[in-house]
Amino acid sequence: MKNSKRETKNLVGIIVMLVGILTLIAGLAFFLVKILTKPGVLDGDFLVSVGEWRLETDTNCADEANCEDNSGVIWNFTEIGKGTLTTNNHLNDYDFIWAIENGKLKIETSWLYNLNDEYEYKIDNNKLILNDEIIFVPSSN
C-alpha cells in the first residue's frame, strides 16, 4: 500500500515536471519568434512613403459624373511631422504639422489662422480612413 502511494506521488511529480518543461519550451519558442520577427512599417513612415493622399470621394464636386478621381483635396505627408495640403488641386498649398498619438492623427494647419484637427484613424487596404467616414487613397500623381 505504501508502495502504490509512493508510485502515485512519483508519477504526479513526473507529470508536473513534464508540463513545466513543455511550458518552458513553448515560452522560449514564442520569445524567439517575437525577437526574430522583423517589425512592420510604422504608420507614420507609411504615410510619408506614399506621400500624396487624395480624398477618395467628394460630394461637392462640380462634375458629379467624374467626381471620384477629381477631388481637389490632397494631403502630402512630406516627412515625419510635416506636410502640405490643398483643397483646390494645388492652386493654394498650406503647410501643416502632424503627429500620431494614441491612435489619433493630429494635424495643425497654417491657414489664415491655425487649425487644430484631431482624427481617429486607421490604415486599411492602402486607404487612410479618418473617423470611419473620410477616406483618402494614394494619389496617382
C-alpha positions as semicolon CSV with decimal commas, in nm:
position;residue;x (nm);y (nm);z (nm)
1;M;0,000;0,000;0,000
2;K;0,282;0,240;0,083
3;N;0,445;0,146;-0,246
4;S;0,140;0,244;-0,454
5;K;0,116;0,585;-0,280
6;R;0,484;0,645;-0,344
7;E;0,446;0,543;-0,710
8;T;0,145;0,779;-0,745
9;K;0,344;1,068;-0,595
10;N;0,636;0,994;-0,825
11;L;0,403;0,978;-1,126
12;V;0,239;1,311;-1,033
13;G;0,584;1,470;-0,986
14;I;0,700;1,346;-1,326
15;I;0,383;1,474;-1,495
16;V;0,418;1,817;-1,330
17;M;0,783;1,832;-1,435
18;L;0,697;1,740;-1,797
19;V;0,422;2,004;-1,810
20;G;0,672;2,260;-1,675
21;I;0,932;2,164;-1,935
22;L;0,676;2,184;-2,217
23;T;0,562;2,526;-2,093
24;L;0,922;2,645;-2,082
25;I;0,982;2,523;-2,438
26;A;0,663;2,694;-2,563
27;G;0,762;3,017;-2,388
28;L;1,108;3,010;-2,542
29;A;0,959;2,946;-2,886
30;F;0,725;3,247;-2,858
31;F;1,013;3,459;-2,723
32;L;1,238;3,368;-3,016
33;V;0,964;3,430;-3,271
34;K;0,896;3,772;-3,117
35;I;1,264;3,870;-3,117
36;L;1,344;3,739;-3,464
37;T;1,035;3,883;-3,637
38;K;1,110;4,190;-3,846
39;P;0,895;4,484;-3,727
40;G;0,631;4,615;-3,965
41;V;0,628;4,961;-4,114
42;L;0,511;5,225;-3,870
43;D;0,202;5,419;-3,972
44;G;0,389;5,750;-3,990
45;D;0,656;5,602;-4,213
46;F;0,387;5,455;-4,437
47;L;0,210;5,793;-4,473
48;V;0,539;5,954;-4,576
49;S;0,634;5,672;-4,813
50;V;0,306;5,715;-5,003
51;G;0,340;6,094;-4,998
52;E;0,026;6,240;-5,156
53;W;-0,314;6,121;-5,039
54;R;-0,623;6,226;-5,235
55;L;-0,975;6,234;-5,098
56;E;-1,146;5,924;-5,237
57;T;-1,484;6,086;-5,298
58;D;-1,601;6,444;-5,279
59;T;-1,974;6,512;-5,271
60;N;-1,914;6,878;-5,356
61;C;-1,760;6,812;-5,699
62;A;-1,890;7,027;-5,983
63;D;-1,891;6,734;-6,228
64;E;-2,081;6,456;-6,046
65;A;-2,017;6,203;-6,326
66;N;-1,638;6,226;-6,289
67;C;-1,621;6,329;-5,924
68;E;-1,429;6,045;-5,764
69;D;-1,092;6,099;-5,930
70;N;-1,106;6,479;-5,948
71;S;-1,129;6,577;-5,586
72;G;-0,917;6,882;-5,512
73;V;-0,839;6,775;-5,155
74;I;-0,482;6,642;-5,133
75;W;-0,270;6,585;-4,825
76;N;0,103;6,542;-4,882
77;F;0,299;6,393;-4,593
78;T;0,646;6,515;-4,692
79;E;0,838;6,394;-4,385
80;I;0,768;6,279;-4,033
81;G;0,580;6,563;-3,868
82;K;0,549;6,793;-4,173
83;G;0,338;6,818;-4,484
84;T;0,125;7,032;-4,712
85;L;-0,239;7,024;-4,807
86;T;-0,458;7,173;-5,074
87;T;-0,832;7,187;-5,129
88;N;-0,814;7,307;-5,490
89;N;-0,564;7,085;-5,674
90;H;-0,254;7,283;-5,571
91;L;-0,376;7,632;-5,661
92;N;-0,313;7,707;-5,294
93;D;-0,096;7,486;-5,073
94;Y;-0,086;7,518;-4,696
95;D;0,175;7,382;-4,458
96;F;0,076;7,156;-4,172
97;I;0,247;6,971;-3,893
98;W;0,122;6,635;-3,780
99;A;0,166;6,368;-3,518
100;I;0,022;6,030;-3,437
101;E;-0,062;5,980;-3,071
102;N;-0,278;5,710;-2,909
103;G;-0,449;5,609;-3,233
104;K;-0,525;5,966;-3,331
105;L;-0,386;6,170;-3,619
106;K;-0,334;6,529;-3,503
107;I;-0,290;6,797;-3,767
108;E;-0,219;7,168;-3,717
109;T;-0,263;7,366;-4,038
110;S;-0,132;7,715;-4,109
111;W;-0,427;7,865;-4,294
112;L;-0,550;8,220;-4,248
113;Y;-0,536;8,114;-3,883
114;N;-0,412;7,792;-3,722
115;L;-0,649;7,498;-3,739
116;N;-0,604;7,212;-3,494
117;D;-0,777;6,895;-3,608
118;E;-0,773;6,553;-3,447
119;Y;-0,896;6,237;-3,618
120;E;-0,926;5,877;-3,516
121;Y;-0,752;5,697;-3,798
122;K;-0,675;5,359;-3,941
123;I;-0,489;5,240;-4,246
124;D;-0,672;4,960;-4,422
125;N;-0,606;4,823;-4,773
126;N;-0,380;5,122;-4,853
127;K;-0,655;5,365;-4,753
128;L;-0,626;5,626;-4,482
129;I;-0,961;5,629;-4,302
130;L;-1,040;5,917;-4,068
131;N;-1,323;5,897;-3,813
132;D;-1,460;5,592;-4,004
133;E;-1,602;5,816;-4,277
134;I;-1,337;6,028;-4,452
135;I;-1,130;5,812;-4,688
136;F;-0,803;5,911;-4,853
137;V;-0,627;5,698;-5,115
138;P;-0,274;5,726;-5,256
139;S;-0,263;5,991;-5,527
140;S;-0,172;5,869;-5,873
141;N;0,026;6,189;-5,942
